[in-house]
């Protein structure tokens, strides 16, 4: 998979296969492309080159809702759900 924003290439040559039931982690420093990769897989960003498959089906550039209906979704790190409360 490849993703560019204008002339800036932010994801290049990512090839990842995860079998059902496996657990993996994507780690790296800020700006490494972790969120962008998940946004490509879940349809929030359009892929510039390459393809994304889910169970052998091409889901490249499908809508997030369409991908969700196929069984793939993501969660977001939200730190201000209750901004006026503290622990």
C-alpha positions in Angstrom: 0.0 0.0 0.0 1.1 3.5 -0.7 -0.3 6.9 0.5 0.7 10.4 -0.6 -0.7 13.7 0.4 0.2 15.9 -2.5 3.9 15.4 -3.3 4.6 14.0 0.2 4.7 10.2 0.4 3.7 9.1 3.9 3.2 5.4 3.5 5.3 3.3 1.1 5.6 -0.4 0.5 3.5 -1.6 3.5 2.7 -5.3 3.0 0.8 -6.9 5.9 -1.1 -10.1 6.3 -2.9 -10.9 9.5 -4.8 -14.2 10.0 -8.1 -14.4 11.9 -7.4 -14.7 15.7 -3.9 -13.3 15.5 -2.9 -10.2 17.5 -0.4 -7.8 16.2 0.8 -4.3 17.2 1.8 -1.4 15.0 4.3 0.7 16.9 6.5 3.7 16.0 7.2 7.3 16.9 4.8 10.2 16.2 4.5 10.8 12.5 5.6 7.3 11.5 2.3 6.6 9.7 0.5 4.3 12.2 -2.8 6.2 12.1 -2.6 6.8 8.4 -2.2 3.0 7.9 -5.3 2.3 9.9 -7.2 5.0 8.1 -6.3 3.4 4.8 -7.4 -0.1 6.0 -10.7 1.2 7.4 -11.5 3.5 4.5 -11.1 6.9 6.2 -8.3 7.8 3.7 -8.1 6.8 0.0 -5.2 4.5 -1.0 -2.8 6.2 -3.5 -1.4 2.9 -4.8 -1.9 -0.8 -4.0 -4.8 -2.5 -2.5 -6.4 -3.5 0.8 -8.0 -6.9 1.1 -10.3 -8.4 3.8 -10.8 -12.2 3.6 -9.6 -12.2 0.0 -12.0 -9.4 -1.1 -10.7 -6.1 -2.4 -11.9 -3.4 -0.1 -9.6 -0.6 -1.4 -11.1 2.8 -1.1 -14.5 1.5 0.1 -16.4 3.7 2.6 -15.8 3.2 6.3 -19.4 2.1 6.7 -19.1 -0.5 3.9 -15.9 -1.9 5.5 -17.6 -1.9 8.9 -20.4 -4.0 7.5 -17.9 -6.5 6.3 -16.7 -6.9 9.9 -13.7 -4.5 10.2 -13.7 -1.4 12.4 -11.5 0.6 14.6 -11.6 2.6 17.8 -10.3 6.0 18.4 -8.2 7.3 21.3 -10.5 9.9 22.9 -9.1 11.5 26.0 -11.8 14.1 26.5 -15.1 12.2 26.7 -15.9 13.9 30.0 -13.9 17.1 29.8 -15.4 18.5 33.0 -14.6 15.5 35.2 -11.4 14.4 36.9 -10.2 11.4 38.8 
